[in-house]
């Protein structure tokens, strides 16, 4: 593979820097892609532009990427149908009046954590379901969109990376299984992963940080400004551009409009279809994919059930159903553009060999006791630069395991360090898919979400670095 030197790092830095300073995520992703393809094309800007355009089309050459982008559009249609039939209002009314469960800001955020955690099969559905269920409640009890995005995304990546019976677990066991085959590890992948999850410090500290933020209602940095703004009655900052458009959807006039079942049934069928699809397709095996087929099947079933439920009961005519469905698709156009460019950036990072360059550049520069912290930090940098947690742990787990074996350290500690660093990027990178979906689910300006969450992730990362340093010295002692 060609060595692009320092340019392999400059390319993602352009994207991240522009995203932070311009707060325009599409512009930033597009600029980063042009820089990356220009480097690959031997610094010929015309060929770089051509490479970018070809790369956009190339994204759809991947069935998994195409299914994921289609999912984003189709779930927008389902959410629109839920809104127009009063399903969201029905859920809010049930939670606040009939069941009397949600009475304050804390309850809204804890509900978001609970919904996100129990739907651990797939990150996009987890975040979308939680956001849909809590957006109106958050507005009613004046919780900022930025805070809700932090709660939902932080909980999502922490739980999904620790549960082991979803796509994350399958991917991790696949990587670990390779190290067993090569002779670096002994045992079975499930048991090794189970022992490694204990060391997923980033997940555990993130959950603790979210709970402290929610229960004690204490905020700092940009997040405090966002919370103060909402308390003053200002929903969004001036100039903010939410990924999902915010518009008043008129609820239809029908006796069954406003039923909580109009919310629950389409989403429940979408969610429940995912594990069934994983079983049928075999996508629980990392060699067969990341679960995109199962997610696509889920949203197709959700749409079909919505058609039968809403049209069959006379809430909508066939024409009204498709009008609202397509209106929902239209609201997802910005998200579709962002996801396409994010996939393109991931492809470019792979072509530039960004992850391997970062790990090779700093290898062998720290004492043995800091090895776990070193693996964590390199994985953090890699995941921040590339926006992919799966790509990061796929690269860093073999490196961490082999470092651990060479130094006589617990390889499960090194796996936990690689995994922790991988999910750090999910919480900090503007090109992370879970970050993009969290922004969309909470109707956030994406850069505002990343900017307000970033200091929290950094503070958490510092604590986790200390924990891995202590664990590393204890492991060799």
C-alpha positions as CSV (number, residue, x, y, z in Angstrom):
1,X,0.0,0.0,0.0
2,X,1.3,3.4,-0.9
3,X,2.7,5.6,1.9
4,X,1.2,9.1,1.8
5,X,3.2,10.3,4.9
6,X,1.9,13.1,6.9
7,X,-0.9,13.8,4.3
8,X,-2.8,10.8,5.6
9,X,-3.4,12.8,8.8
10,X,-3.8,16.2,7.3
11,X,-6.8,15.0,5.3
12,X,-9.1,14.2,8.3
13,X,-7.7,17.2,10.1
14,X,-9.1,19.5,7.3
15,X,-12.5,17.9,7.8
16,X,-12.5,18.2,11.5
17,X,-11.1,21.7,11.6
18,X,-13.5,23.1,9.0
19,X,-16.4,21.4,10.8
20,X,-15.4,23.1,14.1
21,X,-14.8,26.5,12.7
22,X,-17.6,26.8,10.0
23,X,-20.2,24.6,11.7
24,X,-21.1,23.4,8.2
25,X,-20.8,19.6,8.2
26,X,-21.6,19.0,4.5
27,X,-19.1,21.7,3.4
28,X,-16.4,20.2,5.7
29,X,-17.0,16.6,4.6
30,X,-16.9,17.7,0.9
31,X,-13.7,19.7,1.4
32,X,-12.0,16.9,3.3
33,X,-13.0,14.4,0.6
34,X,-11.5,16.7,-2.1
35,X,-8.2,17.1,-0.2
36,X,-8.0,13.3,0.4
37,X,-8.7,12.4,-3.3
38,X,-6.3,15.1,-4.4
39,X,-3.5,13.5,-2.3
40,X,-4.4,10.1,-3.7
41,X,-4.3,11.5,-7.2
42,X,-0.7,12.7,-6.8
43,X,-1.8,16.3,-5.8
44,X,-3.6,16.9,-9.0
45,X,-6.6,19.0,-8.0
46,X,-8.6,18.3,-11.2
47,X,-8.2,14.5,-10.7
48,X,-9.0,15.1,-7.0
49,X,-12.3,16.6,-7.9
50,X,-13.0,13.8,-10.3
51,X,-12.1,11.3,-7.7
52,X,-14.5,12.9,-5.2
53,X,-17.4,12.7,-7.7
54,X,-16.5,9.2,-8.6
55,X,-16.2,8.3,-4.9
56,X,-19.7,9.6,-4.2
57,X,-21.1,7.2,-6.8
58,X,-18.8,4.5,-5.5
59,X,-20.4,4.7,-2.1
60,X,-23.6,3.3,-3.6
61,X,-21.5,0.4,-5.0
62,X,-21.5,-0.9,-1.4
63,X,-24.8,-2.7,-0.7
64,X,-24.3,-2.1,3.0
65,X,-23.8,1.7,2.6
66,X,-26.8,1.9,0.3
67,X,-29.1,0.1,2.6
68,X,-28.0,2.3,5.5
69,X,-28.7,5.5,3.5
70,X,-32.1,4.1,2.4
71,X,-32.9,3.3,6.0
72,X,-32.3,7.0,6.9
73,X,-34.9,8.1,4.3
74,X,-37.4,5.4,5.1
75,X,-37.4,5.9,8.9
76,X,-38.1,9.5,8.2
77,X,-41.3,8.4,6.4
78,X,-42.3,6.3,9.3
79,X,-41.7,9.1,11.8
80,X,-43.8,11.5,9.6
81,X,-46.7,9.0,9.6
82,X,-46.4,8.7,13.4
83,X,-46.6,12.4,13.8
84,X,-49.5,13.0,11.4
85,X,-51.6,10.4,13.1
86,X,-50.9,11.9,16.5
87,X,-48.8,9.0,17.8
88,X,-46.1,11.2,19.3
89,X,-48.7,13.3,21.1
90,X,-50.4,10.1,22.3
91,X,-47.2,8.8,23.8
92,X,-46.5,12.1,25.5
93,X,-50.0,12.3,26.9
94,X,-49.7,8.7,28.2
95,X,-46.4,9.3,29.9
96,X,-47.2,12.6,31.5
97,X,-50.9,12.3,32.3
98,X,-52.2,8.7,32.2
99,X,-49.2,6.9,33.6
100,X,-47.8,10.1,35.3
101,X,-44.2,8.8,34.7
102,X,-42.6,11.9,33.3
103,X,-42.8,14.9,35.6
104,X,-39.5,16.8,35.2
105,X,-36.3,17.2,33.3
106,X,-34.6,14.3,35.0
107,X,-37.3,11.9,34.1
108,X,-37.2,12.9,30.4
109,X,-33.4,12.2,30.2
110,X,-33.7,9.0,32.2
111,X,-36.4,7.8,29.8
112,X,-34.1,8.5,26.9
113,X,-31.3,6.5,28.5
114,X,-33.7,3.6,29.2
115,X,-35.1,3.5,25.6
116,X,-31.7,3.7,24.1
117,X,-30.3,1.0,26.4
118,X,-33.1,-1.6,25.8
119,X,-32.9,-1.3,22.0
120,X,-29.3,-2.4,21.9
121,X,-29.5,-4.5,18.7
122,X,-28.7,-1.6,16.3
123,X,-27.4,1.9,17.0
124,X,-29.4,3.8,14.4
125,X,-32.8,2.4,15.5
126,X,-31.8,2.8,19.2
127,X,-31.0,6.5,18.7
128,X,-34.0,7.2,16.4
129,X,-36.5,5.5,18.7
130,X,-35.2,7.3,21.8
131,X,-35.2,10.7,20.0
132,X,-38.7,10.3,18.6
133,X,-40.1,9.3,22.0
134,X,-38.5,12.1,23.9
135,X,-38.3,15.1,21.6
136,X,-41.7,16.6,22.6
137,X,-41.1,15.8,26.3
138,X,-37.7,17.5,26.1
139,X,-39.2,20.6,24.6
140,X,-42.0,20.6,27.3
141,X,-39.6,20.4,30.2
142,X,-36.9,22.6,28.6
143,X,-34.0,20.1,28.1
144,X,-31.7,21.3,25.3
145,X,-31.4,19.3,22.1
146,X,-27.7,19.3,22.7
147,X,-28.1,17.7,26.1
148,X,-30.5,15.1,24.7
149,X,-28.1,14.2,21.9
150,X,-25.3,13.7,24.5
151,X,-27.5,11.5,26.6
152,X,-28.8,9.4,23.7
153,X,-25.5,9.0,21.8
154,X,-23.4,8.4,24.9
155,X,-25.8,5.8,26.2
156,X,-26.1,4.2,22.8
157,X,-22.4,3.6,22.1
158,X,-21.6,2.6,25.6
159,X,-24.4,0.0,25.8
160,X,-24.0,-1.3,22.2
161,X,-20.3,-1.8,22.6
162,X,-20.8,-3.7,25.8
163,X,-23.8,-6.0,25.3
164,X,-22.0,-8.7,23.1
165,X,-25.2,-10.1,21.5
166,X,-25.5,-7.6,18.7
167,X,-23.5,-6.6,15.7
168,X,-20.7,-5.0,17.8
169,X,-20.3,-8.3,19.7
170,X,-20.1,-10.3,16.5
171,X,-17.5,-7.9,15.0
172,X,-15.4,-8.0,18.1
173,X,-15.5,-11.8,18.4
174,X,-14.5,-12.0,14.7
175,X,-11.4,-9.9,15.3
176,X,-10.6,-11.8,18.5
177,X,-11.1,-15.1,16.7
178,X,-8.4,-14.1,14.2
179,X,-5.9,-13.5,17.0
180,X,-6.8,-17.0,18.4
181,X,-6.2,-18.5,15.0
182,X,-2.8,-16.8,14.8
183,X,-1.8,-18.1,18.3
184,X,-1.7,-14.9,20.2
185,X,-4.7,-15.8,22.3
186,X,-6.1,-19.0,23.8
187,X,-9.7,-19.8,24.6
188,X,-13.0,-19.0,22.8
189,X,-13.9,-15.6,21.5
190,X,-17.0,-15.1,23.6
191,X,-15.2,-15.7,26.9
192,X,-12.3,-13.5,26.0
193,X,-14.6,-10.7,24.9
194,X,-16.7,-11.1,28.1
195,X,-13.5,-10.6,30.2
196,X,-12.5,-7.6,28.0
197,X,-15.8,-5.8,28.4
198,X,-14.9,-5.2,32.1
199,X,-12.1,-3.0,30.8
200,X,-14.3,-1.0,28.5
201,X,-13.7,1.9,30.7
202,X,-14.8,4.6,28.2
203,X,-18.3,3.0,28.2
204,X,-18.6,2.8,32.0
205,X,-17.2,6.3,32.7
206,X,-19.4,7.8,30.0
207,X,-22.6,6.2,31.6
208,X,-21.5,7.5,35.0
209,X,-20.9,11.0,33.5
210,X,-24.3,11.1,31.9
211,X,-26.0,10.0,35.1
212,X,-24.2,12.7,37.1
213,X,-25.2,15.3,34.5
214,X,-28.8,14.2,34.6
215,X,-29.3,13.6,38.3
216,X,-27.5,16.6,39.5
217,X,-28.4,18.9,36.6
218,X,-24.9,20.3,36.4
219,X,-23.5,21.5,33.1
220,X,-20.4,23.3,32.0
221,X,-18.7,24.7,28.9
222,X,-20.7,25.0,25.6
223,X,-23.4,22.6,27.1
224,X,-24.1,25.0,29.9
225,X,-24.7,27.8,27.3
226,X,-27.1,25.5,25.4
227,X,-29.0,24.7,28.6
228,X,-29.1,28.4,29.7
229,X,-30.4,29.3,26.2
230,X,-33.3,26.8,26.4
231,X,-34.2,27.9,29.9
232,X,-34.5,31.4,28.5
233,X,-37.0,30.1,25.9
234,X,-34.7,29.9,22.9
235,X,-34.8,26.5,21.3
236,X,-31.9,26.9,18.9
237,X,-29.0,29.3,18.6
238,X,-29.1,31.9,15.9
239,X,-27.8,30.4,12.6
240,X,-28.3,26.8,13.7
241,X,-29.1,24.3,10.9
242,X,-30.8,21.2,12.3
243,X,-30.2,18.0,10.2
244,X,-33.9,17.1,10.5
245,X,-36.2,20.0,9.6
246,X,-38.5,21.3,12.3
247,X,-42.0,21.9,11.1
248,X,-45.4,21.8,12.5
249,X,-47.2,18.7,11.4
250,X,-51.0,18.9,11.5
251,X,-52.6,15.9,13.1
252,X,-55.4,14.4,11.1
253,X,-59.0,14.7,12.3
254,X,-60.0,11.1,13.2
255,X,-61.3,9.4,16.4
256,X,-58.2,7.1,16.5
257,X,-55.7,9.9,16.0
258,X,-53.6,10.5,19.1
259,X,-53.6,6.8,20.1
260,X,-50.3,5.7,21.6
261,X,-50.5,2.6,19.4
262,X,-50.0,4.9,16.4
263,X,-46.5,5.4,17.8
264,X,-45.7,2.0,19.3
265,X,-46.8,-0.4,16.5
266,X,-44.8,0.8,13.5
267,X,-41.6,1.3,15.6
268,X,-42.0,-1.9,17.5
269,X,-42.3,-3.9,14.3
270,X,-39.2,-2.1,12.9
271,X,-37.2,-2.9,16.0
272,X,-38.2,-6.5,16.4
273,X,-37.5,-7.3,12.8
274,X,-33.8,-6.6,13.3
275,X,-32.8,-9.6,15.5
276,X,-35.0,-11.8,13.3
277,X,-33.2,-10.5,10.2
278,X,-29.9,-11.1,11.8
279,X,-30.8,-14.7,12.5
280,X,-32.2,-15.3,9.0
281,X,-29.3,-13.6,7.1
282,X,-26.5,-14.7,9.3
283,X,-25.3,-11.1,9.7
284,X,-24.5,-11.8,13.3
285,X,-21.3,-13.3,11.7
286,X,-18.9,-10.4,11.0
287,X,-17.9,-12.1,7.7
288,X,-21.4,-11.6,6.4
289,X,-21.9,-7.9,7.1
290,X,-22.7,-5.3,9.7
291,X,-26.4,-5.9,9.9
292,X,-27.5,-3.4,7.2
293,X,-29.8,-5.9,5.6
294,X,-31.6,-6.6,8.9
295,X,-32.0,-2.9,9.5
296,X,-33.4,-2.4,6.0
297,X,-35.8,-5.3,6.5
298,X,-36.9,-3.8,9.7
299,X,-37.8,-0.4,8.3
300,X,-39.5,-2.1,5.3
301,X,-41.7,-4.1,7.7
302,X,-42.4,-1.0,9.8
303,X,-43.6,0.8,6.7
304,X,-45.8,-2.1,5.6
305,X,-47.3,-2.4,9.1
306,X,-47.9,1.3,9.2
307,X,-49.8,1.0,5.8
308,X,-52.0,-1.8,7.1
309,X,-52.6,0.0,10.5
310,X,-53.3,3.5,9.2
311,X,-55.0,2.8,5.9
312,X,-56.8,-0.4,7.1
313,X,-58.4,1.5,10.0
314,X,-59.3,4.5,7.9
315,X,-56.9,7.0,9.5
316,X,-55.4,7.7,6.1
317,X,-56.4,7.1,2.6
318,X,-53.9,5.3,0.3
319,X,-53.1,8.7,-1.4
320,X,-52.7,10.4,2.0
321,X,-50.4,7.6,3.2
322,X,-48.0,8.0,0.4
323,X,-48.1,11.8,0.4
324,X,-47.1,11.8,4.1
325,X,-44.5,9.0,3.5
326,X,-42.8,11.0,0.8
327,X,-42.9,14.2,2.8
328,X,-41.1,12.3,5.5
329,X,-38.5,11.1,3.1
330,X,-37.9,14.7,2.0
331,X,-37.0,15.8,5.6
332,X,-34.1,13.3,5.5
333,X,-32.4,14.7,2.4
334,X,-29.7,16.6,4.5
335,X,-29.0,13.4,6.5
336,X,-28.7,11.3,3.4
337,X,-26.2,13.8,2.0
338,X,-24.2,13.7,5.2
339,X,-24.2,10.0,5.5
340,X,-23.1,9.6,1.9
341,X,-20.1,12.0,2.4
342,X,-19.3,10.3,5.7
343,X,-19.1,6.9,4.0
344,X,-16.9,8.5,1.3
345,X,-14.6,9.9,4.0
346,X,-14.3,6.5,5.5
347,X,-13.3,5.0,2.2
348,X,-10.7,7.7,1.6
349,X,-9.3,7.2,5.1
350,X,-8.9,3.5,4.2
351,X,-7.2,4.3,0.9
352,X,-4.8,6.7,2.7
353,X,-4.1,4.0,5.4
354,X,-4.7,6.6,8.1
355,X,-5.1,4.2,11.0
356,X,-1.9,2.3,10.4
357,X,0.1,5.5,9.9
358,X,-1.0,6.9,13.2
359,X,-0.2,3.7,15.2
360,X,3.1,3.2,13.4
361,X,4.2,6.8,14.0
362,X,4.0,6.6,17.8
363,X,4.8,2.9,18.4
364,X,7.4,2.0,21.0
365,X,7.6,5.5,22.6
366,X,6.3,4.7,26.1
367,X,7.2,2.5,29.2
368,X,5.5,-0.9,29.4
369,X,3.1,0.2,32.1
370,X,1.6,2.8,29.9
371,X,1.0,0.4,27.0
372,X,-2.8,0.1,27.7
373,X,-3.1,3.8,27.9
374,X,-1.0,4.1,24.8
375,X,-3.4,1.8,22.9
376,X,-6.3,3.7,24.2
377,X,-4.9,7.1,23.1
378,X,-3.9,5.9,19.6
379,X,-7.4,4.4,19.2
380,X,-8.9,7.7,20.3
381,X,-6.9,9.6,17.7
382,X,-7.6,7.1,15.0
383,X,-11.3,7.0,15.6
384,X,-11.5,10.8,15.8
385,X,-9.7,11.1,12.5
386,X,-11.6,8.4,10.7
387,X,-15.0,8.5,12.3
388,X,-15.3,4.8,12.5
389,X,-15.3,2.8,15.7
390,X,-15.5,-0.6,14.0
391,X,-12.6,0.2,11.7
392,X,-10.6,1.4,14.7
393,X,-11.0,-1.6,16.9
394,X,-10.4,-3.9,13.9
395,X,-7.0,-2.3,13.5
396,X,-6.1,-1.6,17.2
397,X,-7.2,-4.9,18.8
398,X,-4.6,-7.0,17.0
399,X,-2.0,-4.3,17.8
400,X,-3.0,-4.2,21.4
401,X,-3.2,-8.0,21.8
402,X,0.3,-8.4,20.3
403,X,1.8,-5.6,22.5
404,X,0.2,-7.3,25.5
405,X,1.6,-10.7,24.7
406,X,5.0,-9.3,24.1
407,X,5.1,-7.5,27.4
408,X,3.3,-10.2,29.4
409,X,0.3,-8.0,30.1
410,X,-3.3,-9.1,30.2
411,X,-4.5,-9.1,26.6
412,X,-8.1,-8.6,27.7
413,X,-7.0,-5.2,29.2
414,X,-5.5,-4.3,25.8
415,X,-8.7,-5.3,24.0
416,X,-10.7,-3.1,26.4
417,X,-8.3,-0.2,25.7
418,X,-8.7,-0.6,22.0
419,X,-12.5,-0.7,22.3
420,X,-12.6,2.3,24.6
421,X,-10.6,4.3,22.2
422,X,-12.8,3.3,19.3
423,X,-16.0,4.6,21.0
424,X,-14.2,7.8,22.0
425,X,-14.2,8.7,18.2
426,X,-18.0,8.0,18.0
427,X,-18.5,10.8,20.6
428,X,-16.0,13.3,19.2
429,X,-15.8,13.0,15.4
430,X,-18.1,15.0,13.2
431,X,-18.1,12.2,10.6
432,X,-19.2,9.5,13.1
433,X,-22.4,7.8,11.9
434,X,-23.8,7.5,15.4
435,X,-23.1,11.2,16.0
436,X,-24.9,12.1,12.8
437,X,-27.9,10.0,13.6
438,X,-28.1,11.3,17.2
439,X,-28.2,14.9,15.8
440,X,-30.9,13.9,13.4
441,X,-32.9,12.0,16.1
442,X,-32.9,15.1,18.4
443,X,-33.3,17.6,15.5
444,X,-30.0,19.2,16.3
445,X,-27.5,21.2,14.4
446,X,-24.8,18.5,14.1
447,X,-21.8,20.6,14.8
448,X,-23.6,22.1,17.9
449,X,-24.0,18.5,19.1
450,X,-20.3,17.6,18.6
451,X,-19.1,21.0,20.0
452,X,-21.1,20.7,23.2
453,X,-20.3,17.0,23.7
454,X,-16.6,17.3,22.9
455,X,-15.5,18.7,26.3
456,X,-17.4,16.0,28.1
457,X,-15.8,13.3,26.0
458,X,-12.3,14.8,26.5
459,X,-12.8,15.0,30.3
460,X,-14.1,11.4,30.3
461,X,-11.1,10.4,28.1
462,X,-8.6,11.9,30.6
463,X,-10.1,9.9,33.4
464,X,-10.1,6.8,31.3
465,X,-6.4,7.3,30.4
466,X,-5.5,7.5,34.1
467,X,-7.5,4.3,34.7
468,X,-5.7,2.5,31.9
469,X,-2.4,3.7,33.2
470,X,-3.1,2.3,36.7
471,X,-4.5,-0.9,35.3
472,X,-1.4,-1.2,33.0
473,X,1.1,-1.0,35.8
474,X,-0.9,-3.3,38.0
475,X,-1.0,-5.8,35.1
476,X,2.8,-6.0,34.8
477,X,3.3,-5.9,38.5
